[in-house]
Amino acid sequence: MSQGDILQSMKEGSEKAQAVVAPATTLEEAIAYAVNLTVQEGGTTMAAPGMDDAARKALSAACGEKGITLLDSPLRAQMTKIHTAFTWADRGIADTGTLVLNSDSEEFRIATMLSETHVAVLPVDNIVPSMDALEGYMTEHFKKGPGYIAFVTGPSRTADIERILTIGVHGPKRLHILFLDGGEK
């Protein structure tokens, strides 16, 4: 399977699950997307656990320009305030449109589970064709000991209450995946 086929499969699988997929050439472009989306949705806060210092500084400046508060740790004390989570995704599984998120950090779990909108930056080089291709990643992750890996396919959904589909009960109502093709991360 070519890289182009893998990207197309990931895009189609994600969109079938009601995620929005968009390209990003640089981290700055991804930051602008997330900040502008937050403004469009009427949000005033953003959480970005796991960002390195340079990325956090750039995000903080972009948020400040648009009147968005970039929440600091600990997120547990602010968990009802998170509108947008802005994170890196570790891997993508093309055939299902699934994001693979290293969720060892409580801060990461809080942001990605309790936000209204999750914007995940996925480097295109980290998209694999199928679950089978994740074996090495999973093996390496769990060699470190117990941990959390989240598999996210589209926005949160459930139909366990009278079989009526409800979006956003167990996580974000909206998922945006930014395919980062700039060689970053």
Secondary structure, DSSP 8 states (H G I E B T S, - for coil): --HHHHHHHHHHHHHHTT-EEEEESSHHHHHHHHHHHHHHTT--EEE-TT--HHHHHHHHHHHHHHT-EE--S-GGGGTTS--EEEEE-SEEETTTTEEEEE--SHHHHHHHHH-SEEEEEEEGGGEESSGGGGHHHHHHHHHT-S--EEEE-SS-EE-TTTT--EESSSS-SEEEEEEE-SS--
